[in-house]
Amino acid sequence: MSLLINCLVGFVAIQHVGFLVLEMFLFTQPIGLKIFRQTAEQAQISAVLAANQGLYNGFLAAGLVWALLHPAPDVATQLKMFFLGCVVVAGLYGAYSVSIKILIMQALPAAVTLALLILA
């Protein structure tokens, strides 16, 4: 079970690295414009805000990687719970304030992983 949970934590971390890249570096590029459904002008205006969001997603990814690598199992579990909880809250707020798709893309994988971690 712990291998499955660690794989899921790794998946959530990789997702957030992807969000970092998308928001910090690809936001004003054609793929970013398509994903965020913005014109080049709209994206240019909000690029700094998107980069800030990307940075925060990077912090979430870093915390999850830290949790995976921490040598003390009890501390690693607490770190996983904390950072997965942060991802769930961020995903819930994103779903409320931006798009329901964020609930599925961001909050759901973290919530499932957190639930499995709690049950384990």
KOLZASE-205778 format. One record per atom (N, C-alpha, C): residue number from 1; atom name; x, y, z. Coordinates in pm, 1 decimal, always signed. Layout:
NUM,CA,X,Y,Z
...
//
This chain:
1,N,+82.0,-119.3,+0.0
1,CA,+0.0,+0.0,+0.0
1,C,+86.2,+125.4,+0.0
2,N,+197.6,+121.6,+74.1
2,CA,+282.1,+241.2,+80.7
2,C,+347.1,+271.4,-54.8
3,N,+374.9,+167.9,-132.8
3,CA,+430.0,+191.1,-267.1
3,C,+328.2,+262.6,-354.8
4,N,+203.0,+219.9,-349.5
4,CA,+96.1,+285.4,-425.0
4,C,+81.3,+431.2,-382.2
5,N,+78.8,+453.6,-252.3
5,CA,+65.0,+590.2,-200.9
5,C,+182.6,+676.1,-245.9
6,N,+303.4,+624.1,-235.8
6,CA,+420.4,+700.8,-279.0
6,C,+416.3,+730.1,-428.3
7,N,+368.0,+635.1,-507.2
7,CA,+353.7,+660.3,-651.3
7,C,+252.1,+770.5,-677.4
8,N,+142.0,+768.6,-603.0
8,CA,+40.6,+873.2,-619.2
8,C,+91.7,+1009.1,-572.6
9,N,+165.8,+1010.7,-462.7
9,CA,+226.8,+1136.6,-416.9
9,C,+322.6,+1188.1,-525.0
10,N,+401.3,+1098.6,-582.4
10,CA,+490.7,+1136.7,-691.3
10,C,+415.3,+1190.8,-810.4
11,N,+302.0,+1128.6,-842.8
11,CA,+218.2,+1177.2,-953.1
11,C,+170.1,+1319.7,-926.7
12,N,+121.4,+1345.2,-805.0
12,CA,+73.3,+1479.7,-769.7
12,C,+189.5,+1579.9,-776.8
13,N,+307.2,+1538.8,-731.9
13,CA,+424.7,+1626.8,-739.5
13,C,+458.5,+1658.4,-885.0
14,N,+457.2,+1556.9,-970.8
14,CA,+487.3,+1578.4,-1113.4
14,C,+383.1,+1669.6,-1176.9
15,N,+257.2,+1652.4,-1138.4
15,CA,+153.4,+1743.0,-1188.1
15,C,+189.3,+1887.8,-1156.4
16,N,+233.5,+1911.1,-1033.6
16,CA,+260.6,+2047.9,-991.0
16,C,+387.0,+2104.5,-1054.7
17,N,+481.2,+2020.0,-1086.9
17,CA,+595.2,+2067.2,-1166.7
17,C,+544.1,+2109.2,-1304.8
18,N,+452.9,+2030.0,-1359.8
18,CA,+392.4,+2065.3,-1488.2
18,C,+316.9,+2196.9,-1481.6
19,N,+240.7,+2217.8,-1372.9
19,CA,+169.7,+2344.9,-1356.3
19,C,+267.9,+2460.9,-1347.1
20,N,+379.4,+2438.6,-1276.0
20,CA,+484.2,+2541.1,-1265.9
20,C,+534.1,+2578.8,-1404.9
21,N,+569.7,+2480.3,-1484.4
21,CA,+622.1,+2506.4,-1618.8
21,C,+517.6,+2578.9,-1703.4
22,N,+395.2,+2531.3,-1697.7
22,CA,+288.5,+2591.1,-1776.4
22,C,+263.9,+2736.4,-1736.6
23,N,+256.0,+2762.8,-1608.0
23,CA,+222.1,+2897.1,-1561.5
23,C,+340.4,+2993.5,-1564.6
24,N,+460.6,+2943.8,-1543.3
24,CA,+576.4,+3033.6,-1539.6
24,C,+639.9,+3055.9,-1677.1
25,N,+638.0,+2953.2,-1762.2
25,CA,+714.9,+2961.2,-1885.6
25,C,+632.1,+2949.6,-2013.0
26,N,+515.6,+2888.7,-2005.8
26,CA,+436.4,+2866.0,-2126.9
26,C,+304.9,+2943.6,-2129.1
27,N,+282.8,+3026.3,-2030.7
27,CA,+154.9,+3095.4,-2015.8
27,C,+120.4,+3181.4,-2137.2
28,N,+218.7,+3249.6,-2193.3
28,CA,+192.9,+3337.5,-2307.6
28,C,+223.4,+3269.5,-2441.6
29,N,+259.7,+3143.4,-2436.5
29,CA,+287.8,+3066.9,-2558.4
29,C,+157.5,+3002.4,-2609.2
30,N,+157.1,+2956.5,-2733.4
30,CA,+32.9,+2900.0,-2789.0
30,C,-33.0,+2792.5,-2702.7
31,N,+45.9,+2703.2,-2644.3
31,CA,-14.8,+2598.6,-2560.4
31,C,-78.7,+2658.3,-2435.1
32,N,-13.5,+2757.4,-2374.9
32,CA,-70.4,+2823.7,-2257.7
32,C,-196.8,+2900.4,-2293.1
33,N,-195.1,+2967.4,-2406.7
33,CA,-314.0,+3041.7,-2450.4
33,C,-431.6,+2946.0,-2470.8
34,N,-403.3,+2831.2,-2529.0
34,CA,-508.8,+2733.2,-2553.7
34,C,-562.1,+2674.9,-2422.8
35,N,-472.9,+2633.1,-2334.6
35,CA,-515.1,+2570.5,-2208.0
35,C,-594.0,+2667.9,-2121.3
36,N,-546.7,+2792.0,-2114.3
36,CA,-612.5,+2890.4,-2027.9
36,C,-718.7,+2971.5,-2101.3
37,N,-739.7,+2939.9,-2230.3
37,CA,-842.4,+3006.3,-2312.4
37,C,-832.7,+3158.2,-2304.0
38,N,-713.5,+3208.2,-2335.8
38,CA,-689.7,+3352.1,-2332.3
38,C,-632.5,+3398.8,-2465.4
39,N,-652.5,+3525.3,-2490.9
39,CA,-585.4,+3585.7,-2605.0
39,C,-442.8,+3619.6,-2561.7
40,N,-357.8,+3646.6,-2660.0
40,CA,-219.7,+3684.2,-2628.4
40,C,-217.3,+3810.4,-2541.9
41,N,-306.1,+3903.5,-2569.8
41,CA,-311.5,+4027.7,-2492.2
41,C,-353.7,+4001.2,-2347.9
42,N,-455.9,+3919.6,-2329.0
42,CA,-499.6,+3886.1,-2193.1
42,C,-388.5,+3816.0,-2115.6
43,N,-322.7,+3723.1,-2181.5
43,CA,-216.1,+3647.3,-2115.3
43,C,-100.0,+3738.3,-2077.3
44,N,-66.0,+3829.9,-2163.7
44,CA,+44.8,+3921.1,-2135.4
44,C,+14.8,+4006.5,-2011.8
45,N,-108.6,+4049.1,-1999.6
45,CA,-148.6,+4133.0,-1886.2
45,C,-138.3,+4055.9,-1753.8
46,N,-173.7,+3927.8,-1756.6
46,CA,-176.1,+3850.1,-1632.1
46,C,-57.5,+3754.1,-1617.5
47,N,+42.9,+3767.8,-1700.9
47,CA,+156.5,+3674.4,-1699.2
47,C,+230.8,+3674.6,-1565.8
48,N,+246.2,+3789.5,-1504.6
48,CA,+317.7,+3795.7,-1376.6
48,C,+238.9,+3723.2,-1268.3
49,N,+106.9,+3738.1,-1269.9
49,CA,+23.4,+3666.6,-1172.0
49,C,+30.4,+3515.9,-1194.8
50,N,+28.5,+3474.8,-1321.2
50,CA,+37.5,+3332.3,-1352.7
50,C,+172.5,+3276.7,-1307.9
51,N,+278.6,+3352.6,-1329.7
51,CA,+411.3,+3307.3,-1287.3
51,C,+416.5,+3291.1,-1135.8
52,N,+350.7,+3380.8,-1063.6
52,CA,+344.5,+3370.0,-918.1
52,C,+271.1,+3242.5,-877.3
53,N,+160.2,+3212.5,-944.4
53,CA,+88.3,+3087.6,-919.2
53,C,+177.6,+2967.8,-947.2
54,N,+250.7,+2975.1,-1056.3
54,CA,+341.1,+2866.5,-1092.3
54,C,+445.7,+2842.4,-985.2
55,N,+497.0,+2951.0,-930.5
55,CA,+596.5,+2939.2,-824.2
55,C,+538.2,+2866.9,-703.3
56,N,+415.9,+2901.4,-665.9
56,CA,+350.5,+2834.0,-553.3
56,C,+327.5,+2686.3,-583.5
57,N,+292.5,+2654.4,-706.7
57,CA,+278.5,+2513.6,-744.2
57,C,+412.1,+2441.8,-732.4
58,N,+519.8,+2511.9,-763.5
58,CA,+653.0,+2454.2,-745.4
58,C,+683.6,+2425.9,-599.4
59,N,+639.2,+2514.3,-510.4
59,CA,+658.9,+2490.4,-367.2
59,C,+582.4,+2366.2,-321.9
60,N,+460.1,+2348.5,-374.6
60,CA,+383.8,+2228.8,-340.1
60,C,+455.6,+2103.2,-389.3
61,N,+507.3,+2108.8,-511.6
61,CA,+582.2,+1994.6,-566.3
61,C,+705.5,+1966.6,-480.7
62,N,+776.7,+2071.3,-443.2
62,CA,+897.3,+2053.2,-361.8
62,C,+863.7,+1990.2,-226.8
63,N,+754.1,+2032.8,-166.5
63,CA,+712.8,+1974.6,-39.3
63,C,+677.7,+1827.8,-51.8
64,N,+611.8,+1792.4,-160.8
64,CA,+576.5,+1651.7,-181.8
64,C,+700.3,+1566.8,-207.1
65,N,+794.4,+1619.6,-281.4
65,CA,+920.3,+1546.7,-304.8
65,C,+996.4,+1532.6,-172.8
66,N,+999.6,+1638.6,-94.8
66,CA,+1063.3,+1633.0,+37.6
66,C,+999.2,+1521.2,+120.7
67,N,+865.8,+1514.3,+117.3
67,CA,+795.3,+1410.5,+192.8
67,C,+834.0,+1270.6,+144.4
68,N,+849.8,+1255.2,+15.5
68,CA,+888.5,+1124.4,-39.1
68,C,+1030.4,+1085.1,+0.7
69,N,+1116.5,+1184.0,+15.9
69,CA,+1257.4,+1156.5,+42.8
69,C,+1294.3,+1158.5,+190.5
70,N,+1204.2,+1204.6,+275.4
70,CA,+1237.8,+1216.8,+417.4
70,C,+1264.6,+1078.7,+476.9
71,N,+1375.4,+1065.7,+551.4
71,CA,+1413.2,+933.7,+603.2
71,C,+1328.5,+883.2,+720.8
72,N,+1264.3,+972.6,+792.7
72,CA,+1183.5,+931.8,+908.1
72,C,+1039.0,+907.7,+862.5
73,N,+991.6,+784.0,+867.2
73,CA,+857.8,+752.4,+815.2
73,C,+743.8,+835.3,+876.3
74,N,+748.8,+858.7,+1006.8
74,CA,+641.7,+936.9,+1070.5
74,C,+640.2,+1080.9,+1019.4
75,N,+757.9,+1139.5,+1007.3
75,CA,+767.7,+1276.4,+957.1
75,C,+726.0,+1280.8,+810.6
76,N,+769.4,+1181.8,+733.0
76,CA,+733.5,+1175.5,+590.7
76,C,+581.5,+1170.1,+574.5
77,N,+515.4,+1091.3,+657.4
77,CA,+369.0,+1080.9,+650.3
77,C,+303.9,+1214.6,+683.9
78,N,+354.4,+1281.2,+787.2
78,CA,+298.9,+1411.8,+824.2
78,C,+319.0,+1513.6,+712.5
79,N,+436.3,+1511.4,+649.7
79,CA,+462.8,+1603.1,+538.3
79,C,+369.8,+1573.7,+421.0
80,N,+352.5,+1447.0,+389.6
80,CA,+261.1,+1409.8,+280.6
80,C,+120.3,+1460.5,+310.2
81,N,+75.1,+1439.2,+432.7
81,CA,-60.0,+1483.1,+469.6
81,C,-73.0,+1634.7,+457.8
82,N,+26.5,+1706.2,+505.9
82,CA,+20.6,+1852.3,+500.2
82,C,+17.2,+1902.5,+355.9
83,N,+112.0,+1857.5,+274.8
83,CA,+120.1,+1910.8,+138.9
83,C,+5.4,+1861.7,+51.0
84,N,-39.9,+1739.0,+69.0
84,CA,-158.6,+1694.2,-4.4
84,C,-281.1,+1775.1,+37.7
85,N,-292.6,+1805.2,+166.4
85,CA,-401.2,+1890.1,+213.9
85,C,-395.7,+2028.0,+151.3
86,N,-276.6,+2083.0,+139.0
86,CA,-260.7,+2213.3,+73.4
86,C,-305.9,+2207.3,-72.0
87,N,-270.9,+2099.1,-140.6
87,CA,-311.2,+2082.4,-280.8
87,C,-463.4,+2072.6,-290.5
88,N,-525.3,+1997.6,-200.5
88,CA,-671.0,+1984.6,-202.6
88,C,-736.4,+2121.1,-182.7
89,N,-690.8,+2196.3,-84.8
89,CA,-748.6,+2328.8,-58.7
89,C,-728.4,+2420.7,-179.4
90,N,-608.5,+2419.9,-236.7
90,CA,-582.5,+2503.0,-354.6
90,C,-673.0,+2460.9,-470.4
91,N,-690.3,+2330.9,-487.7
91,CA,-777.3,+2281.9,-594.8
91,C,-923.1,+2318.5,-572.4
92,N,-969.0,+2310.1,-449.4
92,CA,-1107.1,+2348.4,-418.6
92,C,-1129.2,+2497.2,-445.7
93,N,-1034.1,+2579.1,-404.6
93,CA,-1049.3,+2722.5,-429.0
93,C,-1041.7,+2753.2,-578.6
94,N,-951.9,+2685.8,-648.8
94,CA,-942.9,+2704.8,-793.9
94,C,-1071.0,+2663.1,-863.6
95,N,-1131.7,+2554.8,-819.1
95,CA,-1258.3,+2510.1,-877.8
95,C,-1369.0,+2611.0,-852.1
96,N,-1369.3,+2667.9,-733.4
96,CA,-1469.9,+2768.5,-697.8
96,C,-1449.3,+2899.5,-774.3
97,N,-1324.1,+2941.8,-783.6
97,CA,-1297.4,+3075.9,-836.6
97,C,-1264.3,+3081.0,-985.5
98,N,-1221.1,+2969.2,-1043.8
98,CA,-1176.9,+2972.6,-1183.6
98,C,-1254.5,+2874.8,-1270.3
99,N,-1241.2,+2744.1,-1241.2
99,CA,-1303.6,+2642.9,-1326.0
99,C,-1320.5,+2512.7,-1248.7
100,N,-1433.1,+2448.6,-1270.1
100,CA,-1459.8,+2320.4,-1205.8
100,C,-1359.6,+2214.3,-1251.0
101,N,-1297.0,+2233.9,-1365.7
101,CA,-1196.1,+2139.5,-1415.2
101,C,-1079.0,+2126.1,-1317.0
102,N,-1050.9,+2231.8,-1242.6
102,CA,-941.8,+2228.6,-1145.4
102,C,-972.3,+2127.9,-1034.8
103,N,-1099.9,+2111.7,-1004.8
103,CA,-1139.1,+2013.2,-903.9
103,C,-1094.6,+1873.7,-947.6
104,N,-1114.4,+1844.0,-1073.5
104,CA,-1080.3,+1711.2,-1125.2
104,C,-929.6,+1697.4,-1146.7
105,N,-867.7,+1798.1,-1203.6
105,CA,-725.3,+1790.2,-1238.9
105,C,-632.6,+1800.6,-1118.0
106,N,-668.6,+1882.5,-1021.0
106,CA,-577.4,+1910.3,-910.5
106,C,-625.8,+1852.4,-778.5
107,N,-748.7,+1883.5,-740.6
107,CA,-795.2,+1843.7,-607.1
107,C,-823.0,+1694.0,-596.9
108,N,-883.1,+1635.4,-697.9
108,CA,-922.2,+1494.7,-689.1
108,C,-803.8,+1398.9,-670.8
109,N,-697.8,+1408.4,-752.9
109,CA,-584.9,+1316.3,-730.0
109,C,-523.7,+1331.6,-590.4
110,N,-513.0,+1455.4,-543.6
110,CA,-456.7,+1478.5,-410.1
110,C,-550.7,+1427.1,-302.1
111,N,-681.2,+1445.9,-319.6
111,CA,-778.1,+1400.8,-219.2
111,C,-781.6,+1248.4,-209.5
112,N,-775.7,+1180.5,-324.0
112,CA,-773.7,+1034.5,-323.9
112,C,-647.2,+984.6,-254.6
113,N,-534.6,+1047.6,-288.2
113,CA,-406.8,+1008.2,-226.6
113,C,-408.6,+1033.2,-77.0
114,N,-461.0,+1148.1,-36.2
114,CA,-471.0,+1180.1,+106.0
114,C,-561.7,+1080.2,+178.0
115,N,-672.5,+1044.5,+117.8
115,CA,-763.9,+948.2,+179.8
115,C,-695.8,+811.9,+197.0
116,N,-624.7,+768.4,+95.3
116,CA,-551.7,+641.6,+105.9
116,C,-444.8,+647.0,+214.2
117,N,-377.4,+761.8,+223.0
117,CA,-273.1,+779.5,+324.6
117,C,-334.0,+771.6,+464.6
118,N,-448.4,+833.1,+482.2
118,CA,-515.6,+832.3,+613.0
118,C,-562.6,+691.1,+647.5
119,N,-612.2,+618.1,+548.8
119,CA,-663.1,+482.3,+572.2
119,C,-552.0,+380.2,+594.8
120,N,-430.7,+410.9,+547.5
120,CA,-321.0,+313.0,+553.5
120,C,-269.7,+291.3,+694.2
//
